[in-house]
């Protein structure tokens, strides 16, 4: 059963920063709001017991993939509702 971590150490934060850097966050090209969301997501995952760097990397990749797919469906063409008439 995963242990819940209430506080993050400097070592934990450095690991989270490495995961963010691998994903391209923290650069001048990244969006500040998305940076914060990704960092918050990783901190929550860590506090919920996911403390392995590789697992955090995979989880962030999956989270970002889901986020991108959700946004593309929201910003894509609006489906036309067709009424079924007998």
TORMAR-597951 format. One line per field, with one value per residue (C-alpha): residue in three letters; z, y, x negated. Coordinates in steps of 0.05 Angstrom, whole numbers, plus 5000, padded with zeros to 4 digits. Layout:
BEGIN
resn	(Ala:...)
w	(Z:...)
v	(Y:...)
u	(X:...)
//
This chain:
BEGIN
resn	(Unk:Unk:Unk:Unk:Unk:Unk:Unk:Unk:Unk:Unk:Unk:Unk:Unk:Unk:Unk:Unk:Unk:Unk:Unk:Unk:Unk:Unk:Unk:Unk:Unk:Unk:Unk:Unk:Unk:Unk:Unk:Unk:Unk:Unk:Unk:Unk:Unk:Unk:Unk:Unk:Unk:Unk:Unk:Unk:Unk:Unk:Unk:Unk:Unk:Unk:Unk:Unk:Unk:Unk:Unk:Unk:Unk:Unk:Unk:Unk:Unk:Unk:Unk:Unk:Unk:Unk:Unk:Unk:Unk:Unk:Unk:Unk:Unk:Unk:Unk:Unk:Unk:Unk:Unk:Unk:Unk:Unk:Unk:Unk:Unk:Unk)
w	(5000:4980:5036:5035:5040:5071:5059:5000:5013:4971:4940:4922:4891:4851:4823:4805:4771:4730:4707:4688:4651:4612:4591:4567:4624:4653:4587:4556:4506:4557:4581:4655:4670:4641:4679:4744:4727:4711:4774:4817:4783:4798:4870:4881:4850:4894:4956:4937:4938:4868:4885:4827:4776:4716:4741:4750:4680:4650:4691:4669:4596:4602:4638:4584:4529:4560:4570:4498:4472:4516:4492:4419:4425:4458:4406:4346:4303:4341:4323:4287:4323:4277:4298:4282:4247:4230)
v	(5000:5068:5113:5184:5237:5301:5341:5342:5345:5383:5316:5302:5371:5362:5297:5330:5386:5335:5302:5371:5389:5323:5340:5409:5451:5510:5535:5602:5567:5533:5564:5586:5561:5492:5491:5502:5450:5398:5413:5409:5343:5313:5337:5306:5240:5240:5254:5198:5149:5150:5164:5131:5180:5135:5124:5199:5212:5161:5189:5260:5238:5203:5263:5311:5265:5261:5337:5349:5301:5332:5402:5381:5352:5415:5462:5418:5422:5419:5355:5366:5335:5299:5282:5213:5216:5153)
u	(5000:4970:4948:4975:4920:4943:4879:4833:4758:4708:4688:4761:4769:4704:4731:4797:4758:4719:4784:4812:4747:4749:4820:4798:4825:4789:4762:4779:4825:4870:4935:4932:5002:4987:4920:4957:5009:4956:4916:4979:4998:4930:4930:4999:4977:4915:4955:5003:4944:4915:4843:4805:4778:4793:4865:4874:4848:4897:4954:4940:4935:5002:5033:5009:5033:5103:5103:5084:5137:5190:5172:5171:5241:5265:5234:5249:5311:5376:5412:5478:5535:5581:5650:5675:5742:5780)
//
